[in-house]
């Protein structure tokens, strides 16, 4: 296609300008995580410093998206005038002058904050980026451009292969696109894992002229931010996926339904859509192919249940976001009663990569049943928290010990929670479990959208399951009884257990109510809401029994069962605890053992968190 | 604070939208951005504009947690209660804020200085636990740091 070749040529020139060896540049990772860590003030500091040294015309300063190393934010990549490129971690505004001087003026990469070398050639004793333990096991398909391109520049995306997948799709029949999607083995990344090709096939076969494509960007699971990072760092990859889906099923219109809690993602989407229109990649007769497609953004309004597809469609239509019984499935009768294909952000970003490089390439990654890669937001009690993408089938142990770098403060790993409020907790004995749809389900959890929260010995599993049910009880839309009443009853029971008023019969009740909710709830929210409870009952039954029988919380979290004391032998009198106590309940002279006043203590555990000598005891 | 009349004219919002039901939620969102909350009068005007019952509009507005029906205090304190924040102690942080401000999540202090909100997840989990005051994100918080943060705001710094 001539028109596209022209776009590619122009993009290559722009990319060359951005990335060529002789161009000194500073890239500041400034997606939401980076910004929360202070990326904008770092940007400003670089700008001031470059000006001060008269370097502002020689050195390009640019914002990029997220490289995924959230624990090391703010991340800055600097390429000096000699072409050597170094990634710096934990940069703050104060450290900027020294970094500019050493790297850009003296030509000696500053070592203290240097994390890895990004360019070929001499290493200066630094590891290469690909060698970092956090990076080594990863395969980046969905995140292929994240942190590498300027997300507000469509040319960067095109120059790195973007839209060639769409052009290839337009050169074959829609049915052939669907066939390729089937043979790639891609399954929906929103959680349930329905094969994407089959979903498209159903929508394509459905009768009717008007059809819709919806990108589900209502990433509501607490502890998950994969979709946000992709939208902020590489929005075009998702939008291209929507165009391919539109062509495949015969639709001319798509919506992106994005959480309003993600203002930067929405801004980046708006910019991306405007640039697509400018380049002729959106609207009537795209690049003269005869295919027309348009996209509109809908902001969510803060309802978790709207991640469920029928509830999402109700919300787009301007109604209360309550789910409908299925069938009819959205592929047959969805938005405005028209056939509708709903795919998640990560699925669509995979689609554009698959169409660019082919289904055979994609299906070499992953396992027989779960092809390709999956992104995870790795957080909680873990050293290297961040956003990762790994081939399906990798073991949980590799993710937590190698990529995540293990548990902080030499504590013991206890469980990893996957799948958010719909998932479960996987214990230490299953750490060698391969991560794919089937194995996670067997372990009582689900793949979910990709939240992975690590817990250590100081996390109480009864408290964690109460936490999730508090969430689902709050977010239950109330339409069906099993979910509305089930979450309320389960929450009441868990509250009684965590407050020391529970009894053994209630544990059986939890199993029963959970089973009813699972079978009888209208939508996925209610059907999966008992998972956090059932999975912790299965693997951490002892902990529940300790709560109800001995009225003890082994992890020292549930307050009514916990007494904090200070071990006079190990306490050094450093005062860290008394300074941290919010109720001034700890007394003692400097360098002499401290004491907790039990009448004042509110069992918040702040003292235990700050003690470096493990002198705060929990009983 | 001086008793000023509430500015709740949303005509500039309405004229940007065609009167179709599909636009109901965007209109309520823009109305809230415009006047800070959703007033009774705003509900009436939206209902009339879209030819819906006030009950219908109010029903939609109350379904979504984004919408509030009273003005915010001068400072908007949001405590993240996501999973990563929870396992890193955000429950205690929320309680510390409640103790300090004397209000529960969803409430505004009597002097109109503070509103407290519990947020399901900000999605910056690597910085857990998180407190957001107005638009400033404070990561890796603990009880003591949170109390100091509020003391600082009290002093007007």
Interface residues (C-beta under 8 A of the other chain):
Chain A: X32 X33 X35 X36 X37 X70 X71 X73 X219 X220 X221 X222 X223 X224 X225 X228 X260 X261 X262 X298 X299 X301 X302 X303 X304 X315 X316 X317 X318 X319 X320 X321 X377 X379 X380 X381 X385 X386 X417 X420 X451 X453 X455 X459 X464 X467 X468 X471 X475 X477 X579 X580 X582 X604 X605 X606 X609 X610
Chain B: X20 X21 X22 X23 X24 X25 X26 X28 X29 X59 X60 X63 X64 X65 X66 X67 X81 X82 X83 X84 X86 X87 X88 X89 X92 X95 X96 X99 X119 X120 X121 X122 X123 X124 X125 X126 X127 X128 X130 X137 X139 X142 X143 X144 X147
